[in-house]
Amino acid sequence: MSEEKRVCRRKLMKLIFFRIPVILMIISAILIAALKLVERYPNPLRQGFEEYLSKATNRNATIGTLEEIKFFPNFVIDARDVTIHNLHNAAVIDLEIEKININSPFSSMFFNSKKINSFFLENLHANAGMIGPKEIFVSSSEIINKNGPDQYGSFLVVNGTYGGKKVYFEAELEAGKYNYSVPSKVPFSLQIGQYQVNATLNKNFTSVRLENTVFSKSATKSKAKEYNLVQKSKYQLDNPLSCVWTEEKLDSCDKYLENEN
C-alpha cells in the first residue's frame, strides 16, 4: 500500500471514529438544551399541540390545560380537557378527553419504536363516527401488570361503553426493563355486552390476520378460526371482530357461532 493511500485511510478512520461521533455529540447536546429551554414555555407548546391535533384530525382542537410537558430523557405529556370539534359545526364537540398522560422514550419520537413507559386516559367521550360507527365512552384506559393466578403479563386495558353496551378490552404488551412495546403478534380480548372476541392480531405489510379467533356469546363458544381483518390494505367485514364493532344489532353476529364446541 502506497504512503498516499495510508494517509487517506488514516484520515478516513479519524473521520469515522472521532470527528463524526464528536459532531453528533455536539448536535445532540444542542438539541437537548434547546428542548429543555422550550419546556419552560408551556403556553406556546400547548398552542403548538392544538395546531398539530387540528391538522391531524382536520378539525378544530383545543387543550384546556397542559399540566406537564417534557422532551428529554423521556417524552412526557400530561393534558386535561382535550376537545376536538365537529367539522361542520364548531359548537359540537365530537371528542373530549378529561385527562391523558403519556410517557415514552425520547427515541420513540424519531424512530417509531412503538415503546411506551406509561399511559393513562380518563373519561373519553366520542360521538358516533369519530372513532367507530357507534358512540363510545372510555372511563379509563391504562397499562396494568397482572401477576396471576389467572393471568400473568402486561396489558393495555380499556373499560367503558360502546353503543350503550358495556365494553372491556385488553391487549397484551411486551414488558422490557423500563418500558413496554407492542409485539408483532398481539393477543387481545374484546367484550361488548354479552359478546366476546379472543384472538391474536398478526400484522404484515399490507394485511392483518385474526389468528386463533374464538367468538363467544354468554356460555356459547365457536371453534378457533382464522379471519382476514385487513387484506391488501382494505378492511374486511366478514369476521366476528368487525361484526360486533359495526353491526347495530349484535345478534346478527350469531352466524359466527355456528361451529360451536
QUIZIPE-V726834 format. One line per field, one symbol per residue. psi: psi as a letter, one per 20 degrees, with the letter a starting at -180 (. if undefined). Layout:
psi->???
This chain:
psi->prhghgghgggghhggiggghgghggggggggggghghhimhghgghghghghghhikrpqqogpngqpqhpiqoppoqqlpqprqhhoiipohpqpgppppoqqhhihhjlikqqgqppqpmppprpiggrirpppohqprppppkahhqpapqpppqbqokiqpqppqppqppahiaqqorhpoprpppocjqppprpoopagjqpqoqloppqodipqrqprqqpgppljpppimqhghghhhpgohiiiihjjhmq.
